[in-house]
Amino acid sequence: MFRVFVIAALAAVAVAQNPDAEAQILSSDSSVNPDGSYAWNYETSNGIRAQEEGVGGQSAQGSASWTDRDGTPIQLTYVADENGFQPQGAHLPREGPAPAHVLKTLEFIRANPPKDDPNFNIQALEAEIARLQALQNIFSPPSKRSTSQRVKMPSRTGLLTAVHLANIAKTLSATRPYALNTLYLQFHPQVAANVSCPLALGRFVASVYQSSVTWLGAEVDLRIVTGSLRSTGANFESFANRIRPATVDYLFYDYALSSSTSGGEKSLAERYPGVKVVELDTFDLEQVSLPTGLDNSLQTYRNVVLGGTFDRIHAGHKVLLTQAVLRATERLVVGVTDGAMIKSKKLHELILPATQRINHVREFLEDIDPFLRYEVVPILDPFGPTATDPNMDLIVVSTETARGGAKVNELRGSNGLNQLEVYTIELLDDESTIEDKEDKISSSNQRMDLLGTRLRPRKPAPTHIPAKPYIIGMIGGIAAGKSKMLERFQSFGAGIIDCDKIAHELYEPGEECYDQVVSTFGQEIVHPDGTINRKALGAIVFADQSKLDKLNEIMWKAIAKRANEKIRILHEQHGKEVIVMEAAVMLRAGWQNNCHEVWSCIVPREEAIRRLVERNQLEEQDAIRRVNMQPTSNEEMVHHSDIVFCTLWSYEYSQQQAEKAWAIVQQELKLKL
């Protein structure tokens, strides 16, 4: 271990001397003591900062920071000892940076070895170069292009052929340094030969999916190819002829290829020209090791059906779909809920369109088992095709939807159809659950994770407005928590424009809108002191849409004019680089066209009504009327939003959303606030 650390330090210092290096050392320092302890630190011109201290050959601890190739700032801390490299930080699951200039420097040292260093070890250097080559493309130094432009990371796909299933945790973890986006796990034909039927590994598949985030990392999409267990698919010829995956970057094996005599691995490599072949272990192929606890319930069915929302496929979905696949021999029907069926879902406004969800389900199914016939259809009621299709045998449900299986059979009975067998699957626990979230792996938790993050790539700046200041339009329904969210962004350093307060100002006597509002709605909206009674005005306009439209016609132009003046003052006189402008009517007034991007704050309709009753002391019917009179629905606001917040949960969770969004703005605009 000490040799590797010395090489890392040597590489850092040598970068400045390497004529081919892409970065220069700005500062560096290192020391080695007689007792074996050492310390070093350095900073490069392309933004890498690193430091480490430890005892040679025993232990080390350090930290590093850099900018990933997609422009994301990364912070890393780590400990290295007899238990290996143990990192913590946003880079996970990847080991630290392996930029091209480091590899070039190591190769430069290899070609020009130091002659007066007794500690230099060419074998250790060769081993380090080989290890870093697997990480070569994970990190790329920032280029001279504009920092506002992002480079999409190339998608990396791995295909693992496994025979030693008892060691699956170690095997999957060994793929982490390859920074995969997708990993297909298929079973070697020897596995199929040693199990009674594919269904025997159902419990194993579920456990692997549940632990996959721990072993692989959250960003790796694991797909277990159960079709490789079927008699028609349990051979390398079938592996090589599959349509999916279309491309593979790495072929992984958990055994020594020298122990294989079939030649099937060669045909698989020929299927993917240029693929890199990696042996993750040296076990003999013949030493098949199956997991404990194989499933004993081996009954299968010709036609299987299940349903769900299937929003952004996660581990729970994968288990549900795979268990249905394992139990089907000919056809699998999947109903994907849409319409009113999704309105009760948490953050339903963020649910992907049905066509997109249907495509995701079909792609997953065809990936894991191409030997079944799939019918993936939208459903607008709880029953879908189960109400009328006579050719169904089994329905797969979760513990959450178990009652639905009984309801389906009741309806089928009344329609003269056969009763379906019901198979119930336990929901997977979410090991990372925090307060405010569900304790199971769910799409609701995933949608909560989207709050405060970009829902779509940042748009090019509009050409008709200046690049500075950067204007963010904030929209949201009544009682959605916009005011508190504005306070958060103001505390972060943003300038704030509250168009509702501007409207209040314009209602004052002597302002340009005062006379026109009074003449339009009458003296009954005027207090004895001459000011406008906004409560009385609100009662009039919220009871009649045409009157609300008339008020908006009077106010919108004047509000926009005053807002523009305030934006100019905040930027020129107060130095505000980012200005958040809040306006409930922004979309209806068209003001989003004068913003660089739009953020929205939403709460469910029921929560808005409750807040109005409690906070504003309104009667429930008045609260309902006000919510119904809102100019824009949650769905429309989300549709136009780059970032969405929801203040339904704790104060701390809303704060976290705001901090995430502000961090994005800081990074993209390189703000110094």
N, C-alpha and C positions, 0 to 999 in steps of 0.2 A: 504493500500500500504506500509506503514512504516513497518508493521510486516513482509512482504515479504522481504524487503530489509535487515532487521535485521537478518532474517533467512539465507539469502544468505551470509552475512558476517560471521555469526556464523558457517555456513557449511564450509566456507573457512578455518577459524581458526581451526576448529575441525578435519579437514582432517589429520593433523599431529598427532592427538591423537588417531585416529581410527586405530586399529590393522589390519583391512581389507582394508584400503585405498590403492589405486594404485599409489598415488603421495604424495610427501612431500611439505609442505610449505617452500619455501626458504626465503621469507621475507613477512611481513605483518604489517599493521598499521591501526588503526581505532580510531575515536574520535566521541563523541556525546556531543553537547553543550546544555546548559540550554534552549536556545531558540528553540530547536528542530532540529537545523541544525546538519549535521553529515558528515563524510568523511571516506572512507576506501580504501585500496589498498592491493593487494597481488600478489605474483608470486609463481608458483608451479614448481616442478622439471620436470614436463612433458610439460612445455612450455606455460602454461596459465598465462597471465598477465591481471589484471583487476583493475580498479579504479572507484570510484563513489562518488559523493557528492550531497547533496540536503537538503531538509527540510522534516522531517518525516511526512508522511501522505499527503503531498502536491505535491512535485515535486522532480525529481532527474535527473541527467545527468551523463553519464559515458562513458567509453570505455573499450574494451577488445580485446585481440588478442590470437589466438590459432591456432593449426594445425588440419584441418579436418581429418576425418578417411581415406580420399584418398590421404593425404599428402599435400593438398592445404593450404597455409597460409591464414588466415582469419583476417581481421581487421573490427571492429565494433565500431560505436559510436551510442549513443541513448539518447533520452529524454523520461521521464516517468512523466505524469501529469494526469489531469482529462480527457485527450483525450486518455489515454492508453499508451501502450508501442510503441514508434515510433523509430524504428531502421534505421540506414543508414550504408551501407557497403556491402562488397562482399558476406556476408552470406545470403543476402535476398533470399527468403522471410522468412527464419527461424529465430526464436528467438535465443538468444545466446546459448552457449554450455550447454549440459546436460550430462556430462560424467558419466560413471557408478560409479566412486568413490564418486561423489557428492551425488548420490542417496543412496549409501551405508552409507555415513556419516549421511545423514538425518535420515535414518532408525536406525543408531546407536544412534543418539540423541533421537529419539522417544523411543527406548528401555531403554535409560539411561538419562531421562530428568534432566536438571539442577535444583537443589532444592533451590538455593539461588538467582535465577534471577526472580524478580517480573514481568518483561516484557515478560517472556516466555509464549507462547500461543500454547497449544497442538493442538487446532483446526486449527489454521493457518498453523502449521507444516503439519498436515494431508492433508490440501488442497494443499499445495505446493508440497508434494510428489506425489499426484494424478496428478497434472498438469505436473510435470516433467517426469512422466512415459510415457506420450505421445511423449516426446522428447528424450526418453532414447537412441535410436539407431542413433540419428542424428550425434552425436559426439562420437568418441572413442579415448582415449589417444594414442599417438604414441607407438607402441610396440618396442620390442628389435630387430625386423627384420631390415634388411638393408634399409636405407632411399631411395634407388633407386628402391625398390620394391613397387608397388602400390596394394592396395586392392580395388577391385571393389565394389562400394556401392551396397547393395542389392536393387533390384527394388521393389518399393512399389506401389501398385495399390489400388485405392479407387473406390467405386461404390456408387454414390449419387442418392437416390430416392427423387425427389422434387415435391412438390405440391403447394408451396407458391412462384410462379415465380416472383411476384412483389418484393420479397426480395432476388433475386438471387445474387446480389452483396454481401450482408452480408453473405449469406450462403456459397458461394464459398470462400470468404475470411476466413471464420471460419475453413476451411480445411488446411490452410497454416502451422500450427504447426506440421502437420503429415508428412511433407517432402515427398510428393508423387512424383512419376515419371509420373504416368498416372492417370487421373481421368475421369471416365465415369459418365455422367449425364443422367439419364433416368427419364422419366416423370411418376408420379404415375397414375394408371388407372383413378383416379378422374379427372386428367387434360384432358385425351382423351375424357372423358364423357362430358366435358364442352366446347370443341372446335368442330367446324363443320367438320374439317379434318386436317390432319397433316400440310398441307401447311399454315394454319392460323398462325402458330408460326414461319414462315420463317423469318420474320423481327426480331423477338426476338432472334432466333438462331444466326443470323448474328451479332447482337449487343453484344451478350455474347462472341462470338469468338473474336470480336474486342477488348473487354475490359478484356479478360481473363488474359493477361500478368499483368495488373494492379492488378487484384484481386487475382491471383494465383501465379504469378511469371513466369519468362520466361522458367524455366526448367520443368514445368508441362505440359504434353501433355493432353489437354482437348478433349474429344470425346463425342459429344452430341448424344445420342441414339434416333434418330427420329423414329426408328422402333417401339419404345414403344408407339407411338401415333397411329399406325395402328390398325385396329380392330383385326387382328390376333396376335398382340403383346402387347395389352394393358391389361395385366393381370400378376399376380405374377407367375402363372404357366409357362407362356412363359418366364418371366425373369429368372426363375430357370433352364429352359431347354436350354437356349442359350449356344452355344459352346464357344463364346467369351464374356467376358474375361475368360480365363481358370482358373486363380487364382485371388483372391481378398484378400487384407489384412484388409481393412476397409469397413464396410457397413455404410454409412452415411444416415441420415434422417433429413429433415428439419421440422419435426413435432414430437409430443410426441407419442411414440409407444403405450402408454396406451390408446390413443384415437382410435386405429385401432382395428376393430373387425373381420377382414377377416382372420387373421392368415397367410396371404401371406408373411409377413416379416420373419416368422419362417421358411418357406420353402426356402426362399432365403438364410438364414443363414445356413441351412442344406446343401445347394449346395456348400458352401465354408467352410469346416471344419476348426475350429480354427480361424475364422474371428473375428475381433473386431467390435462390434456394437456401433455406436456413434450417439447420438441425438444432432444435432447441434442447435436445437431450441425446444421450448415447445409449439408451436402453436397446436391447435386442427386440426386433419386431415380434418375435414369437412369444415374448413374455407379455401376453395380453393381460391387462389388469382392469377389471370391471369395478365400478363403485359398489359399495354395500347398499342393501335395501332396494333391490330391484322390485319393480311393481309386480304384484301377483294377479291383479285384475286385468286380464288380457282380452276381454271381449271387445270386438270391433263392430262397426255398423256401416252399411252401405252409404247412407245419407245422414249427414250431421249438420246441425244448424246452430248458430249463436248470433247474438246481437250486441251492439254497444255503440258508443259515440266514437271511439277510436281517434281521439284528437291527439296528434303528435305521438306516434307509436313509442311506448315505453316498455319496461321490463314486464309489468303486469299484463299489458296487452299481448306481449310475446308469449307469455305462459298460457294465457287463455286461448290464443289462436293455435299454439303448438299442441296443446292438449286435445283440441278439436281435430287437428290434422292427424294426430296419432291414432285417433279412434275412428277415423273415416277410411273406407277402402275405395270409394268411387267419387263421391261428390261432397263438397262442403259449401253451405250457403251462409253468407254473412250479411246481416242487416245492419246498416250504418244509419243511426238516428239523425233526423234533420227536422226543420220546421219547429213546431211548438214543442217537440220532444226535447229540445236542447235548452229551452228558455229557463228551465229550473236549475240548470247547471251553474255552478259558481263561475263567475267571470265568463259567462256564455258569449259575451261580445268578442272575446278573443279566440273563440273556437274557429278552426280553419273551415273553409267552405266544404260542403259535403263531397263535391267532385274530387277535391284534393285529398280528403281523408279516404275516400274509396280507392283512389290510386295508390295511396300509401299501403293500405291493407292488401291490395292485390299484389303489389310488388313484393311485400314481405312473404306472402304465401307462396308465390312462385319462386322466390329465393330458397325457401326452406324445403319445399317438396313440389317438384314439377310434375309429379305423377298423378295428382288428383285433378278433378274438374271443379273449378271455382265459380261461384255466382256471388258477386259482391254488389249489393243493391241498396239504394236509399230506402228508409222506412219512415213513415210519418205518424205511426201509431205503435203501441207496445207489441203488436203481434206480427206485423209484416207478412211475409209469405207463409208463416206457420199457420195462419188462419185458413188457408185454402189449398196448400200443397199436400197432396196425399202421399207423396213419395219422400217422407221424412221418418227417421227412426230414433234419433237421439238429439236432445238439446243440451248444450253446454252452458252453464250459468256460473256466476260467482256467488259467494255468500251474500253479497249485497243485493243481488237480483234473483235470489232463489225463489221468492214468491212468484216471480214472473213465470217460472216454469210451470207451476201449478195452474196459473191463470191461462196459460197457453193450452194446457190439456183440457181445461174446462171448456174453452171455446171450441177446440177441435172436437170434443165430445158432442157439443150442441150442433156442430156442422157435419156430424156423421163421419169424422175422420179418426184414424187410429191414434191411440195415446202414444206419446213420446217417452222414451226413457230419459231420465234427467240425471246429468252428471254435474256435481257442484265442485267448484275450485275455490280453495282458500285464497284470499287476497294477500299479496306480498306486503310485508312490513317495510316502511321507509325508514332505514337506519339513520338517515340524516334529518329526520323530522325535527322541526323547531316549533316554538310556540306560534300559534295562529294557523298552523298547517295541519292537514290530516295526518294520521299516523300510519297511513298505508301509501304505497306507491300509486299515484293517481295523476290523471291529466289536470285535475284542479290544482294540485301542487305545482305542476309544471307551468300552468298559466299564471299562478302567483309569482313564480320565478321570473316571468316575462315583465312584470311591473317594474318600471324604472329603467328598462333597457330598450334598445332600438328594436322596433318591430320590422323595420325595413332599412335598407342602406340610406345613408345621408344623401339628400338630393343636391344637385348643383345649385349654387346661389342664383336667385332670380336676377335677371339682367337689369330690371327696372328699378331696383333698390340698391343702395350702397352696400358694400361688403361689411362695413362697420358703421354703427354698432350691429352686433348680431342679435336679431330680433326673434324671440320665441313667442308664438301666440299660445296662450293658455285658455283652454275652453273647458267647460264642465257644466253639469246640471245644477239645479238649485239644491243647496244643502249638501254638496258633494265634497266640501272641504277645500275649496280653491283658495280661500283667504289664508288659511293656515299654511298651505303649500307655498303660497307667495311669500309668506314670512320666512319660511325656510330658505328659499332662494335668495331673498334679500340678505339674510344672515351669511350666506355663502359669498356674497359680493355682487349679486346682480342688481341692476336697476329695475324698479317695479313701476308698472303703469296699471292702475286699476280703473278700467273704463266705467265701472259702476259708480265709483267715487267721482269721476269726471262728470257723469250724468247728474249726480247730486249737485255739483258745482253749477252746472248749467241751468238747474232749476231755480237758482237763487235770484231774487229780484235784481234787476239791472243786467242780468246775463242775456245773451242773444236768444235763448230758447224760452225764457220766462213768459213773455207776453203771448207768444204763439200757443204755448201749452194752455195757459189760462183761457185764452179766447176760444180754443178748441173744445175744452172739457168743462168750462164753466166755473163760476165763482165758488161752487160747493167744494172745490179741491183746494181752496185757499184758507190758510189759518188766519185768525184775527190779526196776527202781526204781519201779514202780507206774504209769508212764505208758503210754498206749496206743500199741502198735506199729502205726502207720498203714499201713506196708507190708504187714503181715500182715492187717490189716483189709481193705485194698484187694484183696488176693489172694482173700479170701473173697467180697466183695460183687461184684467184677467178674467172678466166675465164675458167679454165680447172680443173675438179675434180681430174683427174689423177695426175696432177702436185701438187695439194693441198695435196693429199695422200702421194706423195713423200716427200714433205716438212715436213709433220707430222711424217713420218717415221724417218727423220733425227733428229727432234727436241724433240719428246715426251720422249724418254729415258733420254736424257740429262736434260730436264726440271724436270722430276721426281727425278732424282738424286740430283739436286741443291735444289729442294723444301724440300726434306728430311733433307738435311744439315741445311737449314734455320730453319726448325721446331725444330731440336735439339738445335740450338743456342738460339732460342726464349724461349724454355722451361728451359734449363740448365743455361743459362747466364742471362736471363731476367725474369725468374720466371712466364712465361705465362702458365696458366692452360688450357686455351681454345685457339685454333688456328683456324682461318677461312681461308681456302685455296680456292682461286677463280681460276677457270679454265673453260673457255667456252667449251673445248673439253673433260671435265672430264669423261663423260659417254662413249664417243667413245674410249678414251684411257684406260678405265677401272680403273681409279684412285679412283672411289667411293668405291672400295673394300678396300682401305687403309684409309677410313674415318669412324668415329663412326656414323655419319649420314650425310644426304645431304639436303641442302637448295637451293631453286631456286628463281630467280628473273625474272619475265616475264612482257612483254607488248604486246599488240596486234600487229600483223604484220604491219598494217597501221601506227601505232604510231612509230614503229621502223624505217620505211622508212622515215617518216616525220622528225624524229630526225636526221637521217643521212644526209638528204638534208640540213637541217638548221644548224646543228652543224659541220658537216664535209665538207660542201659545195660541196656535190656530186651531179651530175646530177641524176634525178629520176631513170633512167634506171640502172645506176651504183648502186644506193642504193638498188633497187629491186634485182639486181643480187647478191649483197652481202648477203641480207637477205635470198635469195633462196639457197645460198651456205652454210648456217649454218649447222653444223654437227648434231644438235639435234633439234627437234620440241618442241614447248611449251608443247604439250601433253605428249611427252616422258619424258621431264624434270619433269613435275608435277607427272607423274607416279612413278618416282624414288625418289621423295622428301618427306621428313618428315615435312618440313615447307616451305610455299610458300609466296613470296612477290610480289606485283605489284605496280610499281611506276607511274601508269597512272594518278593519281590524285595529290592533293596538296603535297607540301613538308612536311607539318605537318602530313598528313595521312600516308605518308611513314615512318615518324619518329615514329608514334604510332605503326606501324607494327613491326619495329625493336625493340622497347622497350618491346613489348609483348613477342617476341621471346627470347630476352635476359633474361627477368624475368623467363621464363620457364627454361632456362639453369641454371641460378643462383639457383633456387629452387631445381632442380633435382640433381645438382652436389654439392649443399651447398657451393657455391663459396663465398669467402670473398675478393672482389675486391675493 
